[in-house]
Amino acid sequence: MIPESPCQRPTDYIDALAARGRYHFTVAELQQASGLSAPAARNALKRLSARNRIASPARGFYLVLPPEYRGVGCLPGEQFVPALMEREGSSYYVGLLSAAQYYGAAHHRPQQFQVMLEKSRRPIACGRVRIAFVVRKRLHDVPTQSFNSPRGTVRVSTPEATVIDLVGYPEHCGGLDQVATVIAELAEELDATRLAKVAETAPLPWAQRLGYLLDLGGAVEKTQPLQHFVGGRVRDYALLSPGTKGPTERRSPQWKLVINVDMEPEL
């Protein structure tokens, strides 16, 4: 908490926060700084919100909006999700299509900022910003790296962890065809050894599908350690596209996959 002089006006308080490079606060912090009662603080927040000076993506948690974001009605997800997750005591990382953007996969811009959590959480709608939360088992085992944002740093899955998650959650990524395209775009960023290592954090069929899609996209040189990982563990065939009705005659013995859909990445 940033110490403030007592009895500040709410507008002076949020201006002081912004001047110090901080863009989030709680109702309790506002009350402490302003000396307002709870009802008076709520009224002040309503007035500030009506003027697009602040936004509230979660109950009791407020954002100071600089002029460039007042038309949007919120800060971008990467600029407040880390602070919100810290406040809530939740481990997280940015994943799926949102993570892919950090590594240059701009083929399809996600409509929502996608965040992986250990437990389910309702999505956030803040102005025109949308945050989607996806449950990821073994979240603490998933490798991440930090990226700078204008309001601090944000934790993002590594390229290898990102492609593993993409094949695991195609329903959150526009379907398997789009997943294949994004994986092809990320192929140059992948380290083959790290890819096999991160496969240990996910169900085996994810590694099978990822290996097939990498081969399909022409990134055969990235799959040898992953193929060794799959070959030493997998006994049963899995569907390339779970839940999809399609022919079951075509198979990939290398990846132990039933190729029940026709697909080709957009390169």
Secondary structure, DSSP 8 states (H G I E B T S, - for coil): -----TT--HHHHHHHHHHTT--EEEHHHHHHHH---HHHHHHHHHHHHHTTSEEEEETTEEEE--GGGTTTTS--HHHHHHHHHHHHT--EEE-HHHHHHHTT--SS--SSEEEEESS----EEETTEEEEEEE-TTGGGS-EEEEEETTEEEEEE-HHHHHHHHHH-GGGTT-HHHHHHHHHHHGGG--HHHHHHHGGGS-HHHHHHHHHHHHHTT-GGG-HHHHHHHHTT--S-EESSTT-----S-EETTTTEE--S------
